[in-house]
Amino acid sequence: MPPICPAARRLSAALLALTLVSGALAGCATRPPADDPEAQEEFRATNDPIEPWNRAMYDVHQAIDTVVLRPVAVGYRAVVPQPVRQGVSNALSNLRSPVILVNDALQGETERFYTTLTRFLLNSSIGLGGLFDVAKEIGLPPHTEDFGQTFAVAGVEEGPYLFIPVLGPSNPRDLLGFAAGIAADPFTWLTYGNADLADTLNYVRTGTTVVSTRESLLDTLDEVERTSLDPYATLRSAYRQQRARAIANTPTAAETDPQGLGTGLASETPAAPTP
């Protein structure tokens, strides 16, 4: 049997995660009694029918973050100068350009498609592989686009709120978009004639993305922990509001942030905390 390529393993893992979460949703979601209108309204507003499970996953994430993610991000900020960190962020964003381009096209956003294509060509060449955002300097700012947003534009419902350790806030629509983004990313499938090299490069890209994204969120998440009475609820509200703005193509400061894992799950800075 031929070896399974690293891209196929990543895609299989994403689809397995989606299957497991869907099964959990089928078994755990319960609505409040129909004769309790206030509870029904709160249920609809938070869109979090499996909140106990999500909070447990949030606690798992916080443990991982406390022991691994945050310390690494703090060290990264302390050791690597800001201009270098910005270059890494720029390069990671540039690598996501093909996926953004596909979603611009699927949504019929011709102007944004042209902007993404031009940005990718300029930054990949003059910008030295995306280390320098020369396109932004000439009036072509970046924007985010992913399959979760495209599914939303097509009318797919978001489904219940989910919290995935390491990936962060999500929902079934965005989780499916995560898998689609992996499948559509040409850099996922490149082997460079050497499967082991491709595997290594994919792991390096993923690890660098996680560290760069977490570093960009240090101040914001520290502020949430410091000021919010319920950080979980604050992040849930911030994520859902921000995804709504992203789907509507409302400009936000997050459009210049590192692009997370290429999914929108953990890529965008939460909105201002609202306990």
C-alpha positions, -999 to 999 in steps of 0.1 A, spaced: 0 0 0 14 34 -9 21 58 20 -6 83 29 6 118 19 8 144 48 -19 165 32 -43 136 31 -36 129 68 -44 165 77 -76 165 57 -86 131 72 -80 145 107 -101 175 100 -130 154 86 -127 130 116 -130 160 140 -161 172 121 -177 137 124 -169 134 161 -183 168 169 -214 162 148 -220 130 168 -216 149 200 -241 175 189 -266 149 180 -264 134 215 -260 165 237 -282 194 223 -313 200 244 -336 230 242 -352 247 272 -389 240 278 -413 257 253 -432 273 282 -401 293 293 -398 321 267 -369 338 285 -348 306 285 -358 300 248 -346 335 239 -313 331 257 -308 297 241 -313 313 206 -291 343 214 -261 324 226 -265 295 201 -247 273 226 -269 242 232 -239 221 244 -225 247 266 -213 223 294 -193 203 268 -179 235 252 -169 249 286 -151 216 294 -133 219 260 -125 256 269 -109 244 302 -88 218 282 -77 246 259 -69 269 288 -47 241 303 -28 237 270 -25 274 266 -12 279 301 14 252 299 24 255 262 9 281 239 11 312 259 47 306 273 59 299 237 42 330 224 57 351 252 91 338 244 86 344 207 77 380 214 107 384 238 133 369 214 121 379 180 121 416 171 88 431 160 98 437 124 107 401 120 75 389 136 56 412 112 75 396 83 65 362 95 29 373 98 30 388 63 44 356 48 18 334 65 -9 356 52 6 355 17 5 316 18 -32 318 24 -38 339 -7 -48 310 -30 -76 300 -6 -88 336 -2 -87 339 -40 -109 308 -45 -134 321 -20 -134 356 -35 -143 339 -69 -170 316 -54 -187 346 -38 -185 366 -70 -164 393 -54 -146 404 -86 -129 435 -71 -117 415 -41 -105 387 -64 -84 412 -84 -70 426 -52 -61 392 -38 -45 381 -70 -25 413 -74 -14 412 -37 -2 376 -41 18 383 -73 34 415 -59 41 402 -24 54 369 -36 79 386 -60 88 421 -49 78 413 -13 103 384 -12 78 356 -7 54 378 13 78 389 40 71 425 30 35 437 23 44 459 -7 8 457 -20 -6 473 11 18 502 6 4 509 -28 -32 509 -17 -41 472 -19 -50 463 18 -54 426 28 -87 410 35 -97 376 49 -120 351 32 -125 314 39 -149 286 31 -169 292 63 -177 327 50 -185 313 15 -209 287 29 -226 315 49 -230 336 18 -245 305 1 -271 303 28 -257 275 50 -267 279 86 -239 282 111 -252 255 135 -245 255 172 -215 272 187 -184 250 193 -152 254 212 -123 233 199 -91 231 220 -62 249 203 -84 259 173 -107 280 195 -143 292 188 -161 277 159 -193 261 146 -201 232 123 -202 255 92 -167 269 100 -154 234 109 -165 221 75 -149 252 60 -117 243 78 -116 209 61 -125 225 27 -97 251 32 -71 224 37 -83 205 6 -83 237 -15 -49 249 -4 -23 241 -31 5 244 -6 -11 215 14 -6 191 -15 28 201 -29 54 174 -24 84 192 -40 93 157 -52 100 147 -16 71 136 6 92 138 38 102 174 29 66 183 22 56 168 56 82 188 74 73 220 56 36 215 65 44 210 102 67 240 102 40 262 86 13 250 111 36 254 141 47 289 130 11 299 123 0 288 158 28 307 175 24 338 154 -13 339 159 -11 333 197 16 361 200 -8 385 181 -35 377 207 -14 380 238 -26 414 249 -62 409 239 -66 375 256 -48 387 287 -72 417 289 -102 393 285 -89 372 314 -82 402 335 -114 421 330 -142 397 321 -163 380 347 -169 351 323 -141 348 297 -157 319 280 -189 339 273 -169 370 263 -150 350 237 -182 333 224 -199 367 219 -168 383 204 -163 354 180 -199 353 167 -199 391 163 -167 391 144 -177 362 121 -208 381 113 -187 411 103 -164 390 82 -193 374 64 -207 408 56 -172 420 45 -172 447 71 -136 460 75 -120 453 108 -85 457 123 -83 419 123 -78 418 86 -41 425 91 -36 399 118 -20 365 112 -43 341 95 -45 314 121 -47 279 107 -63 292 76 -98 287 88 -111 316 107 -113 295 138 -85 311 156 -72 336 132 -89 368 142 -85 390 172 -117 390 193 -137 422 194 -137 444 225 -146 423 256 -182 425 266 -187 406 298 
